[in-house]
Amino acid sequence: MVSLISHAGVLDAILKFMQSKAKSDLSAEVAAGAMVSIVGIAISSGTSAITFCGPIIRSLLRPFKIDRARAANLLDGLGCGVDIWFRQTRVLKSGCKLQLPVVLC
């Protein structure tokens, strides 16, 4: 799926938009975190969001010389963390009496 979207030029358009907004290393990290969070909520899967956003975010962070391990931690933390938080709060707001797993840091 990512290959199909890449050939259509969607990934390049997203990357150009994000590069126009990212003026410093901090704003690039914020843009990367926002992207993986939004995609994770949209497709309800943190791992799939990381896989989809990985190439885009790597290309975004490369000019700022941000380490790959830092980018991976950012993607993993926000991709999975926001997804879990969103699902738990959605269940809590619906009034369901489901037992939710406790996430320990």
C-alpha positions in Angstrom: 0.0 0.0 0.0 2.8 2.4 0.8 4.4 1.6 -2.5 1.2 2.5 -4.4 0.8 5.7 -2.5 4.5 6.5 -3.1 4.1 6.0 -6.9 1.1 8.3 -6.9 3.1 11.1 -5.5 1.2 11.4 -2.2 4.3 10.8 0.0 6.2 13.5 -1.9 3.4 16.0 -1.4 3.2 15.2 2.3 7.0 15.5 2.7 7.2 18.8 0.8 4.4 20.3 3.0 6.1 19.1 6.2 9.5 20.5 5.0 7.9 23.9 4.4 6.7 24.0 8.0 9.8 22.5 9.7 12.3 25.4 10.1 14.3 23.9 13.0 15.0 20.5 14.5 12.4 21.0 17.2 9.7 22.0 14.7 10.7 19.0 12.5 10.2 16.6 15.5 6.9 18.2 16.4 5.7 17.8 12.8 6.9 14.2 12.8 5.1 13.5 16.1 1.9 15.1 14.9 2.0 13.1 11.7 2.4 9.7 13.3 -0.2 10.6 15.9 -2.8 11.6 13.4 -2.2 8.6 11.1 -2.3 6.3 14.2 -5.7 7.6 15.2 -7.0 7.5 11.7 -6.1 3.9 11.0 -6.4 2.7 14.7 -3.0 1.0 14.6 0.2 2.4 16.0 2.4 -0.2 14.3 0.9 0.4 10.9 1.2 4.2 11.4 4.9 3.8 12.2 5.4 1.7 9.1 3.5 4.2 6.9 5.2 7.3 8.3 8.7 5.9 8.7 10.1 6.8 5.3 8.5 10.2 5.3 9.8 11.1 8.7 13.3 9.8 8.0 13.5 12.1 5.0 12.1 15.0 7.0 14.6 14.6 9.9 17.7 13.8 7.8 18.6 17.4 7.0 18.4 18.4 10.7 20.9 15.5 11.5 18.5 14.0 14.1 19.7 10.6 15.1 17.8 7.6 13.7 17.4 6.1 17.2 15.8 9.4 18.4 13.4 9.4 15.5 12.6 5.7 16.1 11.8 6.5 19.8 9.7 9.4 18.8 7.7 7.3 16.3 7.3 4.4 18.6 6.3 6.4 21.6 3.8 8.6 19.9 2.5 6.0 17.4 1.7 3.4 20.0 1.1 5.7 23.0 -1.4 8.0 21.3 -3.2 5.1 19.8 -3.7 3.3 23.1 -4.7 6.6 24.9 -7.2 7.4 22.1 -8.8 3.9 22.3 -9.0 4.0 26.1 -10.6 7.4 26.3 -13.1 6.6 23.5 -14.2 3.5 25.5 -14.4 5.5 28.7 -16.5 8.2 27.1 -18.9 5.7 25.6 -19.9 4.4 29.1 -18.9 0.8 28.4 -18.1 -1.3 31.5 -15.0 -2.9 29.9 -12.0 -3.7 31.9 -9.1 -1.7 30.4 -5.5 -2.9 30.5 -3.2 -0.8 32.6 -0.3 0.7 30.8 2.8 1.0 32.9 5.7 3.3 32.0 
